[in-house]
């Protein structure tokens, strides 16, 4: 079940009509904060990364000039990285960049509510739609922007109506197969939307949670889909975060999952980055943040110490996908202890 106390708290703050900046910060003030873990060196790296994203943003709000420049998922992750700093569309150092990102994402929404740019959607457009919905939910929760409202409502409708019989989602916006990774992406978007006061059917969430439970293996990790049943770190981290955001805490599924993730404590990388490196650690740091205690205390310094040496002189991080993607993910990971972005809060 959802954590209704936290959801009601979010709605109460929105109902008071507080400004955009107050909404995010009021929530942050209620939860644990480990900003001391973001030392001066780490903050400088974050600032350089965000500056790189800002410098690479195009006039239309997209980023860079590679094959993912107008991918709505990658652009939304860049927007989330700006939001995680405490800036909003109306204020802060990166406010104008967030505003430009919002404008770009809104322009990509079809009348049905599906958000994608065909030429830049890759093979999994529901990923892009999920991250774009998450981004717009965070923006709407902070500002109640009327431009965002209808697009967000339509985007949620797409997610609800394309859930398959198993309770999950796959690459395309239709009731087809399901896999854990895409399902997590949609479930995170639904949670962020509900946090912002958008109606999400309980049944949709419950069926998605059931699907994740059924996808957990004996070792505590999670399979990709029925045809690919072995556990893997990236999707297992994602599934644990989704369960936390669905209101679970201290359950056997969570504890077994965390025990599985403990086997993948970040270590110095020699040579090429592991497959799905940034994706896996984007979720893993959130999982450990929710877990707290000793797990968090050893995980964040470990991933921080892995990421900082990987930053380039330009301020970017890179991988095979896109510098925008890698830099946005690294920025979000490093800013988790600041506890400013609602979807990342405990």
C-alpha positions in Angstrom: 0.0 0.0 0.0 1.0 3.6 -0.5 2.4 5.6 2.4 -0.8 7.7 2.7 0.6 9.8 5.6 3.4 11.2 3.4 1.0 11.6 0.4 -1.5 13.6 2.6 1.4 15.7 3.9 2.3 16.6 0.3 -1.3 17.5 -0.6 -1.7 19.6 2.5 1.4 21.6 1.6 0.1 22.1 -1.9 -3.3 23.1 -0.6 -1.8 25.9 1.4 -0.8 27.5 -1.8 2.9 27.8 -0.8 5.3 28.9 -3.5 7.2 26.4 -5.6 10.4 26.5 -3.6 8.5 26.2 -0.3 6.8 23.0 -1.4 10.1 21.1 -2.0 11.9 22.5 1.0 9.0 22.0 3.4 9.0 18.3 2.6 12.7 18.1 2.9 12.7 19.7 6.3 10.4 16.9 7.6 12.8 14.0 6.7 16.3 12.9 7.5 19.1 14.9 5.9 22.7 13.8 5.4 23.9 16.9 3.6 27.2 16.6 5.5 28.0 13.7 3.3 28.0 16.0 0.3 31.4 17.6 1.1 33.0 20.5 -0.7 34.7 18.4 -3.3 31.5 16.5 -4.1 29.5 19.8 -4.3 32.0 21.2 -6.7 31.6 18.1 -8.9 27.8 18.4 -8.8 28.1 22.1 -9.8 30.4 21.3 -12.7 28.1 18.6 -13.8 25.0 20.8 -13.7 27.0 23.6 -15.5 27.8 21.1 -18.3 24.1 20.2 -18.7 23.2 23.9 -18.8 25.8 24.7 -21.4 24.7 21.8 -23.6 21.0 22.7 -23.4 19.6 23.7 -26.8 17.2 26.6 -27.5 14.3 24.2 -27.6 15.1 22.8 -24.2 16.7 19.5 -25.4 20.3 18.6 -24.7 23.4 18.1 -26.9 23.4 16.8 -30.4 23.7 13.1 -30.2 21.2 10.3 -30.8 19.6 11.0 -27.4 19.5 14.8 -27.7 15.7 14.9 -27.9 14.9 11.7 -26.0 12.2 12.7 -23.6 13.5 10.3 -20.9 17.1 11.6 -21.0 16.0 15.2 -21.1 13.7 14.6 -18.1 16.6 13.1 -16.2 18.6 16.2 -16.8 15.6 18.2 -15.5 15.4 16.0 -12.4 19.1 16.6 -11.8 18.5 20.4 -11.8 15.5 20.0 -9.5 17.6 17.9 -7.0 19.8 20.9 -6.4 16.8 22.8 -4.9 16.1 24.9 -8.0 12.6 25.0 -9.4 11.1 26.3 -12.7 10.6 29.7 -11.0 13.7 30.1 -8.9 17.2 29.0 -8.2 20.4 28.9 -10.1 19.1 26.4 -12.7 15.5 27.7 -12.8 15.7 28.8 -16.4 17.1 25.5 -17.5 14.3 23.6 -15.7 11.7 25.9 -17.4 13.2 25.2 -20.8 13.2 21.5 -20.1 9.5 21.6 -19.1 8.6 23.5 -22.3 10.4 20.9 -24.4 8.7 17.9 -22.7 5.3 19.5 -23.0 5.7 20.0 -26.7 6.4 16.3 -27.2 3.0 15.2 -25.7 0.6 13.7 -28.2 -3.2 14.3 -27.8 -3.4 10.9 -26.2 -0.9 11.9 -23.5 2.0 9.8 -24.8 5.3 11.6 -24.7 8.0 10.7 -27.2 10.0 12.0 -30.2 10.0 9.1 -32.7 13.4 9.8 -34.1 15.0 9.8 -30.6 12.9 7.3 -28.7 15.2 4.3 -28.9 13.6 0.8 -28.7 11.8 1.5 -25.4 9.6 4.6 -25.6 7.7 3.7 -22.4 11.0 4.4 -20.6 11.0 7.9 -22.0 7.3 8.4 -21.2 7.8 7.1 -17.6 10.8 9.4 -16.8 9.0 12.3 -18.5 5.9 11.7 -16.4 8.1 11.5 -13.3 9.7 14.8 -14.2 6.4 16.6 -14.9 5.0 15.2 -11.6 7.8 16.7 -9.6 7.4 20.0 -11.4 3.6 20.0 -10.9 4.0 19.2 -7.2 6.3 22.1 -6.7 4.4 24.7 -8.7 0.9 23.5 -9.6 1.7 24.8 -13.1 -1.5 24.9 -15.2 0.5 24.1 -18.4 1.6 20.9 -16.9 -1.7 19.8 -15.4 -3.6 18.4 -18.4 -0.5 16.8 -20.0 0.3 15.1 -16.7 -3.2 13.8 -16.3 -3.2 12.4 -19.8 0.3 10.9 -19.3 -0.9 9.0 -16.2 -4.0 7.8 -18.2 -1.6 6.3 -20.7 0.2 4.4 -18.0 -2.9 3.2 -16.3 -4.6 2.0 -19.5 -1.5 0.1 -20.9 -0.9 -2.0 -17.8 -1.0 -5.7 -18.9 -2.7 -8.6 -17.3 0.4 -9.5 -15.2 0.4 -6.0 -13.7 3.4 -4.7 -15.6 4.5 -2.8 -18.6 6.9 -3.3 -21.5 8.6 -1.1 -24.2 5.5 0.0 -26.1 2.3 1.7 -24.8 0.1 -1.3 -25.1 -1.0 -4.3 -23.1 1.7 -6.6 -24.2 4.5 -8.4 -22.3 5.9 -7.0 -19.1 9.4 -6.7 -17.7 10.6 -5.5 -14.3 12.6 -2.5 -15.5 9.9 -0.8 -17.5 7.4 -1.6 -14.8 9.5 0.1 -12.1 9.8 3.2 -14.4 6.0 3.5 -14.6 5.4 2.8 -10.9 7.9 5.5 -9.9 6.0 7.9 -12.2 2.7 6.9 -10.6 4.1 7.5 -7.1 5.4 10.9 -8.1 2.1 11.9 -9.6 0.1 10.8 -6.6 2.5 12.8 -4.4 1.6 15.8 -6.5 -2.1 15.2 -6.0 -3.0 13.4 -9.2 -5.4 10.6 -8.9 -3.9 7.1 -9.4 -6.1 4.0 -9.0 -5.1 1.9 -6.0 -5.7 -1.2 -8.2 -3.1 -0.1 -10.7 -0.5 0.2 -8.0 -1.4 -3.0 -6.2 -1.2 -5.1 -9.4 2.2 -3.6 -10.2 3.5 -4.4 -6.7 2.2 -8.0 -7.0 4.0 -8.3 -10.3 7.3 -7.2 -8.7 6.8 -9.6 -5.8 6.3 -12.5 -8.3 9.5 -11.4 -10.1 11.7 -11.8 -7.1 14.1 -14.8 -7.0 15.1 -17.0 -4.1 18.5 -15.1 -3.8 16.6 -11.8 -3.2 17.4 -10.4 -6.7 14.8 -9.9 -9.4 14.4 -11.5 -12.8 14.0 -9.4 -16.0 10.9 -11.2 -17.2 9.5 -14.8 -17.2 11.8 -15.7 -20.1 14.9 -14.3 -18.4 14.8 -15.4 -14.9 18.3 -14.8 -13.5 18.9 -12.0 -11.0 20.9 -8.9 -11.9 22.0 -5.9 -9.9 20.5 -3.0 -11.9 16.9 -4.3 -12.1 17.0 -5.6 -8.5 18.0 -2.1 -7.2 15.2 -0.6 -9.3 12.6 -3.1 -8.0 13.5 -2.4 -4.3 13.1 1.3 -4.8 9.8 0.9 -6.4 8.6 -1.3 -3.5 9.8 1.3 -1.1 7.9 4.0 -3.0 4.8 1.8 -3.0 4.8 2.1 0.8 6.7 -1.1 1.7 9.3 -1.1 4.4 10.9 -3.9 6.4 9.1 -6.6 4.5 10.7 -9.9 3.6 10.9 -8.8 0.0 12.7 -5.6 0.9 15.1 -7.2 3.3 16.1 -10.0 1.0 16.5 -7.5 -1.8 18.8 -5.3 0.2 20.8 -8.4 1.2 21.2 -9.1 -2.5 22.3 -5.5 -3.3 24.9 -5.7 -0.5 26.9 -8.0 -2.8 27.4 -5.1 -5.2 29.0 -2.4 -3.0 30.6 0.1 -5.5 34.3 -0.3 -6.1 36.9 1.4 -8.1 36.4 0.7 -11.8 39.2 -0.5 -14.0 38.5 -0.3 -17.7 35.1 -0.1 -19.2 32.0 0.7 -17.1 29.8 -2.3 -16.3 26.6 -2.7 -18.3 23.8 -0.4 -17.1 26.2 1.2 -14.6 24.5 4.6 -14.2 21.0 3.0 -14.3 21.9 0.5 -11.6 23.4 3.0 -9.3 20.7 5.6 -9.8 18.3 3.1 -8.2 20.8 1.5 -5.8 21.6 4.7 -4.0 17.9 5.4 -3.6 17.4 1.9 -2.2 20.2 2.4 0.4 18.9 5.9 1.2 15.5 4.4 2.1 17.2 1.6 4.1 19.3 4.1 6.0 21.6 3.1 8.9 24.8 1.2 8.2 23.7 0.3 4.7 23.5 3.9 3.7 26.5 5.0 5.6 28.8 2.6 3.7 27.0 2.9 0.3 27.0 6.6 -0.4 30.7 7.2 0.3 31.5 4.2 -1.9 29.5 5.4 -4.9 30.7 8.9 -4.4 34.3 7.8 -4.4 33.7 5.8 -7.6 31.9 8.7 -9.4 34.2 11.6 -8.7 37.3 10.3 -10.5 35.1 9.5 -13.5 34.1 13.1 -14.1 35.7 14.7 -17.2 37.4 18.1 -17.4 34.2 19.4 -19.1 32.2 18.5 -16.0 30.5 15.6 -17.8 30.3 12.0 -17.1 30.0 9.6 -20.0 29.0 6.2 -21.0 28.0 4.4 -24.3 24.5 6.0 -24.2 24.9 9.7 -23.8 26.9 12.3 -21.9 23.7 14.0 -21.0 22.3 10.8 -19.6 25.4 9.9 -17.6 25.8 13.4 -16.2 22.2 13.7 -15.2 22.3 10.3 -13.5 25.6 11.1 -11.7 24.2 14.4 -10.6 21.0 12.8 -9.1 23.1 10.1 -7.4 25.4 12.5 -5.7 22.6 14.8 -4.6 20.4 12.2 -2.8 21.7 13.1 0.7 20.4 16.7 0.2 16.9 15.3 0.4 15.4 18.0 -1.7 13.6 16.2 -4.5 10.3 14.7 -3.2 10.6 11.4 -5.1 14.0 10.8 -3.6 12.9 11.5 0.0 12.5 8.8 2.6 
